[in-house]
Amino acid sequence: MPVLVASDLDRTLIYSAAALALTMPDARAPRLLCVEVHESRPLSYMTETAAQLLTDLGDAAVFVPTTTRTRKQYQRINLPGPQPAYAICANGGHLLVDGATDHDWHARVLARLADECAPLDEIRDHLMRTADPVWVRKHRVAEDLFAYLVIERELLPDEWMKELAAWAENRGWTVSLQGRKIYAVPKPLTKSAAVHEVARRTGAELTLAAGDSLLDADLLLAADRGWRPGHGELADGKWTAPAITALPERGVLAGERITREFLRAARGETPAGPPA
């Protein structure tokens, strides 16, 4: 039976220049491969070693990029290795099959959100009314499924986040802070639900996963084995679970370690160490 590898992308497998965490002497820095260009500028990177590992992984497992990015944002990424047969975008709201949207899956997602959550317009209006322009740079809606703010994080009041989380909880939504973005996402809109669907279709009996943010927690808990890097929301909160390995590496070297662990597990090799 195939092994399914479902991995978050940003700050898990791929890294912006600001997130690389190249703390070693310049002469010892890893060689980098650009995997995303936006508006004619390089945007995201992997180490060259990670790129080779990901290429090998594509031959050893069903690799499923699993991201909160919109479809348009995902499609500008050029990952090494075989083209994934499945990809999950918009935090599970869209399932791509050979690059094309699975409209039946999307319709099922929309029906569940309508039944269980306050409408997106209510959430967006609340954000527009309560978020201070002093620290908000952009208001965005992604795929008509969820909303997010781009902020100046150092100016963000902690109390505002707590109040937003409590308000959203009562309406069937969750709030997550990732870097310079605050996400408001419906609770049923999860990466894990889409991964379960891919596992059903492929017949996979072993699922591996990795992620760094609160929006990845359900994905990690749904996997048979998971890894989180030494940075991000989950690391900041010291989040873990029995089948989760908390890695010490931070930045782009964490992405390299994660791809190495994926490949080792997909091949049935002995793990490098026990879960933290």
C-alpha positions as CSV (number, residue, x, y, z in Angstrom):
1,M,0.0,0.0,0.0
2,P,1.3,3.5,-0.8
3,V,2.6,5.9,1.9
4,L,1.0,9.3,1.9
5,V,3.1,12.3,2.8
6,A,1.1,15.5,3.5
7,S,3.2,18.5,4.3
8,D,2.6,22.1,4.9
9,L,4.7,24.4,2.7
10,D,5.5,27.8,4.1
11,R,8.0,27.7,6.9
12,T,7.9,23.9,6.8
13,L,9.3,22.9,3.5
14,I,9.8,26.2,1.8
15,Y,11.1,29.5,3.3
16,S,11.1,33.2,2.4
17,A,14.4,35.1,2.7
18,A,13.2,36.5,6.1
19,A,12.5,33.0,7.4
20,L,15.7,31.1,6.4
21,A,17.4,31.5,9.8
22,L,20.9,31.3,8.4
23,T,22.7,31.7,11.7
24,M,25.8,29.9,10.7
25,P,28.9,31.7,9.3
26,D,28.4,32.7,5.7
27,A,31.0,30.3,4.4
28,R,29.0,27.4,6.0
29,A,25.6,28.4,4.7
30,P,23.8,25.8,2.7
31,R,23.3,26.2,-1.1
32,L,19.8,27.3,-1.8
33,L,17.3,26.6,-4.6
34,C,14.6,29.2,-5.4
35,V,11.3,27.4,-5.7
36,E,8.9,30.4,-6.0
37,V,9.0,33.6,-8.1
38,H,6.4,36.3,-7.6
39,E,6.3,39.5,-9.6
40,S,9.6,38.6,-11.2
41,R,11.3,38.4,-7.8
42,P,12.6,35.2,-6.0
43,L,10.4,34.6,-3.0
44,S,10.8,31.1,-1.5
45,Y,13.7,28.7,-1.1
46,M,14.8,25.2,-0.1
47,T,18.3,23.9,0.4
48,E,19.6,22.0,-2.6
49,T,19.9,18.9,-0.4
50,A,16.2,19.2,0.6
51,A,15.3,19.6,-3.1
52,Q,17.1,16.3,-3.9
53,L,15.4,14.6,-1.0
54,L,12.0,15.8,-2.1
55,T,12.7,14.5,-5.6
56,D,13.5,11.1,-4.1
57,L,10.4,11.2,-1.9
58,G,8.2,11.7,-5.0
59,D,9.3,8.3,-6.2
60,A,8.8,6.6,-2.8
61,A,5.5,8.0,-1.6
62,V,2.3,9.9,-2.6
63,F,3.5,13.4,-1.8
64,V,0.6,15.9,-1.2
65,P,1.5,19.6,-0.7
66,T,-1.0,20.7,2.0
67,T,-1.3,24.5,2.3
68,T,-3.4,27.4,3.5
69,R,-2.4,29.2,0.3
70,T,-5.0,29.9,-2.3
71,R,-4.8,27.9,-5.5
72,K,-3.2,30.9,-7.4
73,Q,-0.6,31.3,-4.7
74,Y,0.2,27.6,-4.7
75,Q,0.5,27.3,-8.4
76,R,3.4,29.8,-8.6
77,I,5.5,27.4,-6.5
78,N,7.8,25.1,-8.6
79,L,8.7,22.2,-6.3
80,P,11.4,19.8,-7.4
81,G,10.5,16.2,-8.2
82,P,7.5,14.6,-9.9
83,Q,4.4,16.8,-10.2
84,P,2.1,15.8,-7.3
85,A,-1.1,14.0,-8.3
86,Y,-2.9,15.7,-5.4
87,A,-2.5,19.0,-3.7
88,I,-4.6,20.6,-0.9
89,C,-5.1,24.4,-1.0
90,A,-7.1,26.9,1.1
91,N,-6.6,24.9,4.2
92,G,-8.6,22.0,2.8
93,G,-11.2,24.0,0.9
94,H,-9.8,23.0,-2.5
95,L,-8.5,19.6,-3.5
96,L,-6.5,19.6,-6.7
97,V,-6.2,16.4,-8.8
98,D,-3.6,16.6,-11.5
99,G,-3.6,20.3,-11.1
100,A,-7.4,20.7,-11.5
101,T,-10.0,21.6,-8.9
102,D,-12.2,18.8,-7.7
103,H,-15.5,20.6,-7.7
104,D,-17.4,17.8,-5.9
105,W,-15.0,18.1,-2.9
106,H,-15.4,21.9,-2.8
107,A,-19.2,21.6,-2.9
108,R,-19.0,19.2,0.1
109,V,-16.8,21.7,2.0
110,L,-19.2,24.6,1.3
111,A,-22.2,22.7,2.5
112,R,-20.5,21.8,5.8
113,L,-19.4,25.4,6.4
114,A,-23.0,26.7,5.7
115,D,-24.4,24.3,8.3
116,E,-21.8,24.8,11.1
117,C,-20.3,28.3,10.9
118,A,-21.2,32.0,10.9
119,P,-20.9,33.4,7.4
120,L,-17.7,34.8,6.1
121,D,-19.2,38.3,5.7
122,E,-19.9,38.5,9.4
123,I,-16.3,37.6,10.3
124,R,-14.9,40.0,7.7
125,D,-17.1,42.9,8.9
126,H,-15.9,42.3,12.5
127,L,-12.3,42.4,11.4
128,M,-12.8,45.6,9.5
129,R,-14.5,47.3,12.5
130,T,-12.1,46.2,15.2
131,A,-8.6,45.9,13.7
132,D,-6.7,49.1,14.1
133,P,-5.2,50.7,10.9
134,V,-2.2,51.6,13.0
135,W,-1.0,48.0,12.8
136,V,-3.1,46.5,9.9
137,R,-1.5,46.7,6.5
138,K,-3.9,44.6,4.4
139,H,-7.4,43.0,4.7
140,R,-7.8,39.9,2.5
141,V,-10.3,37.2,1.8
142,A,-9.0,33.8,0.4
143,E,-11.1,31.8,-2.1
144,D,-14.3,33.1,-0.4
145,L,-13.6,30.7,2.4
146,F,-11.6,32.5,5.1
147,A,-10.2,35.9,5.9
148,Y,-6.7,37.1,7.0
149,L,-5.0,40.4,7.9
150,V,-1.4,41.4,7.1
151,I,-0.1,43.2,10.1
152,E,2.9,44.9,11.8
153,R,3.3,42.2,14.4
154,E,5.3,44.3,16.9
155,L,2.4,46.7,17.2
156,L,-0.3,44.1,17.6
157,P,-2.0,44.2,21.1
158,D,-2.1,40.8,22.7
159,E,-5.5,41.6,24.2
160,W,-7.0,42.1,20.8
161,M,-6.0,38.7,19.7
162,K,-7.5,37.1,22.8
163,E,-10.8,39.0,22.3
164,L,-10.9,38.0,18.6
165,A,-10.3,34.3,19.4
166,A,-13.1,34.3,22.0
167,W,-15.5,36.0,19.6
168,A,-14.7,33.7,16.7
169,E,-14.9,30.6,18.9
170,N,-18.6,31.3,19.5
171,R,-19.3,31.5,15.8
172,G,-17.5,28.3,14.8
173,W,-14.3,29.9,13.6
174,T,-10.7,29.7,14.8
175,V,-7.9,32.3,14.9
176,S,-4.2,31.8,14.1
177,L,-1.2,34.1,14.1
178,Q,1.5,33.2,11.6
179,G,4.3,35.6,11.1
180,R,2.8,38.8,9.9
181,K,-0.6,37.3,9.2
182,I,-3.7,36.7,11.4
183,Y,-6.0,34.1,9.9
184,A,-9.7,33.6,10.7
185,V,-10.7,30.2,9.5
186,P,-14.0,28.2,9.9
187,K,-13.4,25.2,12.2
188,P,-14.6,22.6,9.8
189,L,-12.2,23.9,7.1
190,T,-9.2,21.6,7.9
191,K,-6.3,20.1,6.1
192,S,-6.9,16.8,7.9
193,A,-10.3,16.3,6.2
194,A,-8.8,16.7,2.8
195,V,-5.9,14.4,3.6
196,H,-8.3,11.7,4.8
197,E,-10.1,12.0,1.4
198,V,-6.7,11.6,-0.5
199,A,-5.9,8.6,1.7
200,R,-9.2,7.0,0.9
201,R,-8.7,7.5,-2.8
202,T,-5.1,6.2,-2.9
203,G,-5.6,3.4,-0.4
204,A,-2.7,4.7,1.7
205,E,-2.3,2.9,5.0
206,L,0.5,5.1,6.4
207,T,0.2,8.9,6.6
208,L,3.2,11.1,7.4
209,A,2.8,14.9,8.0
210,A,4.7,18.0,9.0
211,G,3.7,21.6,9.8
212,D,4.6,24.6,12.0
213,S,1.4,26.5,12.8
214,L,-1.8,26.0,14.7
215,L,-3.6,25.4,11.4
216,D,-1.4,22.3,11.0
217,A,-2.2,20.8,14.4
218,D,-5.2,18.8,13.1
219,L,-3.1,17.6,10.2
220,L,-0.4,16.3,12.5
221,L,-2.9,14.6,14.8
222,A,-4.5,12.8,11.9
223,A,-1.2,11.4,10.7
224,D,0.5,8.1,11.9
225,R,3.7,10.1,12.3
226,G,4.4,13.8,12.2
227,W,7.2,16.3,12.6
228,R,7.2,20.0,13.5
229,P,10.2,22.3,13.2
230,G,11.8,24.2,16.1
231,H,10.1,27.5,15.0
232,G,6.5,28.6,14.5
233,E,3.3,28.7,16.5
234,L,3.5,25.0,17.6
235,A,7.1,25.3,18.7
236,D,6.4,28.6,20.6
237,G,3.6,26.8,22.5
238,K,5.7,23.7,23.0
239,W,2.9,21.7,21.3
240,T,3.4,18.0,20.9
241,A,1.5,14.7,20.8
242,P,2.5,11.0,21.1
243,A,3.3,10.5,17.4
244,I,4.9,13.9,16.9
245,T,8.6,14.5,16.7
246,A,9.6,18.1,17.8
247,L,12.7,18.9,15.8
248,P,15.4,21.2,17.1
249,E,16.3,22.7,13.7
250,R,14.9,26.1,12.8
251,G,14.5,27.8,9.4
252,V,15.5,26.3,6.1
253,L,17.6,23.5,7.8
254,A,14.4,22.3,9.5
255,G,12.9,21.9,6.0
256,E,15.8,19.8,5.0
257,R,15.5,17.7,8.1
258,I,11.8,17.2,7.6
259,T,12.3,15.9,4.0
260,R,15.0,13.6,5.2
261,E,12.7,12.2,7.9
262,F,9.8,11.8,5.4
263,L,12.0,9.8,3.0
264,R,13.5,7.6,5.8
265,A,10.0,6.8,7.1
266,A,8.5,6.2,3.6
267,R,11.3,3.7,2.9
268,G,10.6,2.0,6.2
269,E,14.0,2.9,7.6
270,T,14.8,3.2,11.3
271,P,13.9,6.7,12.6
272,A,16.7,9.0,13.7
273,G,15.3,9.4,17.2
274,P,12.3,9.0,19.4
275,P,9.4,11.6,19.4
276,A,10.0,14.5,21.8
